[in-house]
Amino acid sequence: MTDTASVWGRDDVSSGKGASDENFPVGSLLLSKALRPHVHAYYDYARMIDDIADCETLSADEKIARLDAMEGVLLGKRDPIPRADAMSAAKLRASFLKTGVPFETATDLLIAFRDDSRGTPCTSWDDLLHYCRYSANPVGRFLLHLHGEVPHTFAASDALCTSLQILNHLQDCQGDLQRLHRCYMPADLMAQAGATQDDLLAGRATPNLRRVFNTLLDGVDALNREASALPGLVRDRRFRMECAAIVSLAHRLTQRLRREDPLAGRVALKRTDIMYAAGAALRAWS
């Protein structure tokens, strides 16, 4: 295995974001202390490849080359170099070899981020679900595999992860278009509602754009109902509590996005939402 630094391009693509910037807990105290380092290794890798795809100073070809290099290190086909991106892939590889978690839970993410790098458009609800299949669902499956859960938990986990991803797209719809020239609002729903991408750049959602948001939230409601089964399927008690808390937060954020306008200001979880989630976690203890 050989490599040169040139394939990695320019050094720093970090957004500066960390686990504390996420809507939902990453490696929280609810999880086993022994497993938290593996969760953080996965998060660091996911954060890095996301930052590569979102980097405004790299071309599409440069982004894909760096994502390919990350995959090479992860799969043991490239030697890591002393850089944050390469080392995050090497660290996750060591974690996977130790825990037996499938490598697909990391390589599947690259499919979505390559699409982001190419600027692949979202033309329909099915396109959005396909994107979430690779950008979000692998995260839930990673956690399930790490905790030794069984495959019948996958469907509810996928529903939860897809819900969380769509909620994030709704929160960030204006910034994604302004900064990244990327729109995850399905083009067919936009056209049916008489909305355009220009509406996303306004200070407030137009009635037409609000119809698009509500249609997406209808889909999220269905996903949340499916996801509600997840805590009851998870055997590990601490992880079951974590799942219950996140399901509760997904429901609460969905309700906030029904009432609030993501173009007028960031729609975020509040202290009361966290309290409801804590109550859901406690109820899942038994």
Residue, then its C-alpha position, 0 to 999 in steps of 0.5 A: m500500500t502506497d500513497t502520496a500527500s498529493v491525492w489529498g489536495r489542500d489541507d484543512v476542509s474542517s467546518g469547525k463543527g463538533a458533536s455539540d453542534e448536532n440536533f441530537p446526542v452523539g455518544s451521550l452518557l446514556l451509551s455504554k462508556a466502553l462503546r463511546p470511543h467507537v461512536h466518536a470515531y464514527y462521528d469524526y469520520a462522518r463529520m470529515i467526509d461531510d465537510i469534504a463534500d460541503c467544502e466551498t473551495l474544492s472542485a467536484d473532482e477534488k472532493i470525490a478524489r478525497l472521498d475516494a482516498m478516505e475510503g481507501v484508508l478505511l478499507g486498508k487499500r491506502d496508507p494513512i498520512p498524518r492528516a486529520d481526514a486520513m487519520s479519522a478513516a484509519k481510526l474508524r478502520a481500527s474500530f471496525l476491526k475490533t468490534g466487527v461492525p460492517f464496513e458498509t455502515a461507513t462506505d454507504l455514507l460515501i455514496a451520498f456525499r459523492d452525490d452531494s459533491r456532484g450536485t445530484p438534484c433531488t427531483s422527487w420524494d423517492d430521490l430524497l428517501h434514496y439520499c437518506r438511505y445513504s446519508a443517514n440510515p447507515v448511522g443508525r445501523f452502525l449503532l445497532h450493530l455496535h450494540g449487537e442488536v438484531p436485523h428486525t430493528f433496522a426498519a424502525s431505525d431507518a425510519l428514524c434516521t430518514s426522519l432526522q435527515i429530512l428535518n435537518h434539510l428543512q432547518d437548513c434549506q435556506g443555508d444549503l441553497q445560499r452557501l452550497h447551491r444545493c436544494y433537498m426540497p423535491a423539485d416535483l413537490m415544489a412545482q406542484a405547489g407553485a414554489t421556486q428555489d428563489d422562495l427559499l432565499a426570502g426572509r419568510a416562507t411563502p404560502n406555496l413554499r409552506r405547502v411544500f414544507n407541510t407535505l414533507l412534514d406529513g411524510v416525516d410524521a409517517l416515518n416518526r410513527e414507524a420509528s416509535a417502535l424502535p425503543g421497544l425492539v432494542r434489547d440493550r437498556r442504555f441504548r433503548m433509553e437513547c433511542a427513546a430520547i431521540v424518537s421523542l426529539a424527532h417528534r418535538l422538532t417536527q411539531r416545531l417545524r409545523r409551527e415555525d418558519p425555518l426561513a425566518g430563523r433557525v428552528a431549534l429544540k428548546r429546553t422543554d423538548i429536552m425535558y420531554a426526551a428525558g422523560a421518554a428515556l426514563r420510561a424506556w428504562s424498564 
